[in-house]
Amino acid sequence: MAEVTITIDNFEKEVLQSDVPVLVDFWAPWCGPCRALGPVIEEIAGEVAGRAKVGKVNVDEEPELARKFRVMSIPSLFVFEGGQIKASKVGAQPKDVILSMLD
């Protein structure tokens, strides 16, 4: 399963109302570390399909979501479970660290 593009319009349905944990990657196309992390996030999306969801928020297109979650640096990763933030990390992280956030 590919990543879901998260917007202000679908955030509640895709993230807050999800019945599985959701990894949300706040990123931007001009951000080098974000682009480097992209293939890792895509790989994780395939590996966790069915037991978790992976979404991406482009902070340039969704500044309201970035403000709401106080995203000051990108990439920023959040795991939501049951509508709440369960874990978060700022900066490019190794795949095993990101996967452990979902456990």
ZASEFI-500279 format. One record per residue (C-alpha): residue number from 1; x, y, z; residue in one letter. Coordinates in nm, 3 decimals. Example, Ala and Ser with C-alpha at 12.3 -4.5 7.8 and 13.67 -1.06 7.14 Angstrom:
<votis>
<voti nr="1" u="1.230" v="-0.450" w="0.780" rest="A"/>
<voti nr="2" u="1.367" v="-0.106" w="0.714" rest="S"/>
</votis>
This chain:
<votis>
<voti nr="1" u="0.000" v="0.000" w="0.000" rest="M"/>
<voti nr="2" u="0.135" v="0.340" w="-0.093" rest="A"/>
<voti nr="3" u="0.141" v="0.638" w="0.136" rest="E"/>
<voti nr="4" u="-0.174" v="0.844" w="0.174" rest="V"/>
<voti nr="5" u="-0.152" v="1.216" w="0.104" rest="T"/>
<voti nr="6" u="-0.283" v="1.384" w="0.419" rest="I"/>
<voti nr="7" u="-0.457" v="1.720" w="0.391" rest="T"/>
<voti nr="8" u="-0.655" v="1.938" w="0.629" rest="I"/>
<voti nr="9" u="-0.968" v="1.799" w="0.459" rest="D"/>
<voti nr="10" u="-0.894" v="1.428" w="0.513" rest="N"/>
<voti nr="11" u="-0.684" v="1.444" w="0.833" rest="F"/>
<voti nr="12" u="-0.967" v="1.352" w="1.067" rest="E"/>
<voti nr="13" u="-1.083" v="1.055" w="0.856" rest="K"/>
<voti nr="14" u="-0.739" v="0.921" w="0.758" rest="E"/>
<voti nr="15" u="-0.554" v="0.982" w="1.086" rest="V"/>
<voti nr="16" u="-0.776" v="1.056" w="1.385" rest="L"/>
<voti nr="17" u="-1.049" v="0.805" w="1.297" rest="Q"/>
<voti nr="18" u="-0.813" v="0.532" w="1.171" rest="S"/>
<voti nr="19" u="-0.856" v="0.191" w="1.332" rest="D"/>
<voti nr="20" u="-0.483" v="0.120" w="1.284" rest="V"/>
<voti nr="21" u="-0.179" v="0.328" w="1.391" rest="P"/>
<voti nr="22" u="-0.084" v="0.600" w="1.141" rest="V"/>
<voti nr="23" u="0.272" v="0.718" w="1.074" rest="L"/>
<voti nr="24" u="0.256" v="1.077" w="0.947" rest="V"/>
<voti nr="25" u="0.560" v="1.225" w="0.771" rest="D"/>
<voti nr="26" u="0.565" v="1.607" w="0.763" rest="F"/>
<voti nr="27" u="0.791" v="1.696" w="0.469" rest="W"/>
<voti nr="28" u="0.852" v="1.935" w="0.178" rest="A"/>
<voti nr="29" u="0.987" v="1.872" w="-0.175" rest="P"/>
<voti nr="30" u="1.273" v="2.123" w="-0.128" rest="W"/>
<voti nr="31" u="1.400" v="1.950" w="0.190" rest="C"/>
<voti nr="32" u="1.704" v="1.730" w="0.121" rest="G"/>
<voti nr="33" u="1.668" v="1.507" w="0.431" rest="P"/>
<voti nr="34" u="1.295" v="1.468" w="0.350" rest="C"/>
<voti nr="35" u="1.375" v="1.352" w="-0.003" rest="R"/>
<voti nr="36" u="1.637" v="1.110" w="0.133" rest="A"/>
<voti nr="37" u="1.381" v="0.970" w="0.378" rest="L"/>
<voti nr="38" u="1.111" v="0.934" w="0.110" rest="G"/>
<voti nr="39" u="1.211" v="0.587" w="-0.019" rest="P"/>
<voti nr="40" u="1.241" v="0.459" w="0.340" rest="V"/>
<voti nr="41" u="0.890" v="0.584" w="0.420" rest="I"/>
<voti nr="42" u="0.760" v="0.421" w="0.100" rest="E"/>
<voti nr="43" u="0.927" v="0.091" w="0.194" rest="E"/>
<voti nr="44" u="0.776" v="0.106" w="0.543" rest="I"/>
<voti nr="45" u="0.431" v="0.172" w="0.393" rest="A"/>
<voti nr="46" u="0.457" v="-0.154" w="0.202" rest="G"/>
<voti nr="47" u="0.584" v="-0.350" w="0.502" rest="E"/>
<voti nr="48" u="0.318" v="-0.235" w="0.748" rest="V"/>
<voti nr="49" u="0.021" v="-0.248" w="0.509" rest="A"/>
<voti nr="50" u="-0.278" v="-0.396" w="0.687" rest="G"/>
<voti nr="51" u="-0.150" v="-0.329" w="1.039" rest="R"/>
<voti nr="52" u="-0.066" v="0.042" w="1.007" rest="A"/>
<voti nr="53" u="-0.108" v="0.330" w="0.766" rest="K"/>
<voti nr="54" u="0.152" v="0.575" w="0.637" rest="V"/>
<voti nr="55" u="0.062" v="0.931" w="0.543" rest="G"/>
<voti nr="56" u="0.255" v="1.230" w="0.416" rest="K"/>
<voti nr="57" u="0.182" v="1.597" w="0.484" rest="V"/>
<voti nr="58" u="0.346" v="1.849" w="0.252" rest="N"/>
<voti nr="59" u="0.403" v="2.143" w="0.491" rest="V"/>
<voti nr="60" u="0.405" v="2.393" w="0.203" rest="D"/>
<voti nr="61" u="0.058" v="2.282" w="0.093" rest="E"/>
<voti nr="62" u="-0.081" v="2.222" w="0.445" rest="E"/>
<voti nr="63" u="0.064" v="2.495" w="0.670" rest="P"/>
<voti nr="64" u="-0.240" v="2.474" w="0.901" rest="E"/>
<voti nr="65" u="-0.159" v="2.109" w="0.989" rest="L"/>
<voti nr="66" u="0.209" v="2.195" w="1.039" rest="A"/>
<voti nr="67" u="0.110" v="2.476" w="1.280" rest="R"/>
<voti nr="68" u="-0.142" v="2.257" w="1.463" rest="K"/>
<voti nr="69" u="0.128" v="2.001" w="1.546" rest="F"/>
<voti nr="70" u="0.400" v="2.263" w="1.602" rest="R"/>
<voti nr="71" u="0.620" v="2.129" w="1.323" rest="V"/>
<voti nr="72" u="0.925" v="2.358" w="1.331" rest="M"/>
<voti nr="73" u="1.173" v="2.130" w="1.152" rest="S"/>
<voti nr="74" u="1.125" v="1.875" w="0.879" rest="I"/>
<voti nr="75" u="1.116" v="1.591" w="0.835" rest="P"/>
<voti nr="76" u="0.900" v="1.539" w="1.144" rest="S"/>
<voti nr="77" u="0.743" v="1.199" w="1.207" rest="L"/>
<voti nr="78" u="0.439" v="1.137" w="1.424" rest="F"/>
<voti nr="79" u="0.260" v="0.813" w="1.508" rest="V"/>
<voti nr="80" u="-0.108" v="0.855" w="1.588" rest="F"/>
<voti nr="81" u="-0.305" v="0.581" w="1.757" rest="E"/>
<voti nr="82" u="-0.666" v="0.616" w="1.870" rest="G"/>
<voti nr="83" u="-0.663" v="0.980" w="1.763" rest="G"/>
<voti nr="84" u="-0.367" v="1.064" w="1.991" rest="Q"/>
<voti nr="85" u="0.004" v="1.118" w="1.927" rest="I"/>
<voti nr="86" u="0.181" v="0.803" w="2.047" rest="K"/>
<voti nr="87" u="0.535" v="0.887" w="1.931" rest="A"/>
<voti nr="88" u="0.726" v="1.156" w="1.745" rest="S"/>
<voti nr="89" u="1.075" v="1.217" w="1.608" rest="K"/>
<voti nr="90" u="1.232" v="1.512" w="1.431" rest="V"/>
<voti nr="91" u="1.487" v="1.465" w="1.154" rest="G"/>
<voti nr="92" u="1.568" v="1.180" w="0.918" rest="A"/>
<voti nr="93" u="1.559" v="0.855" w="1.115" rest="Q"/>
<voti nr="94" u="1.685" v="0.508" w="1.031" rest="P"/>
<voti nr="95" u="1.422" v="0.259" w="0.917" rest="K"/>
<voti nr="96" u="1.445" v="0.047" w="1.234" rest="D"/>
<voti nr="97" u="1.381" v="0.353" w="1.454" rest="V"/>
<voti nr="98" u="1.074" v="0.447" w="1.249" rest="I"/>
<voti nr="99" u="0.942" v="0.089" w="1.261" rest="L"/>
<voti nr="100" u="0.993" v="0.080" w="1.639" rest="S"/>
<voti nr="101" u="0.773" v="0.393" w="1.667" rest="M"/>
<voti nr="102" u="0.487" v="0.184" w="1.527" rest="L"/>
<voti nr="103" u="0.530" v="-0.100" w="1.783" rest="D"/>
</votis>
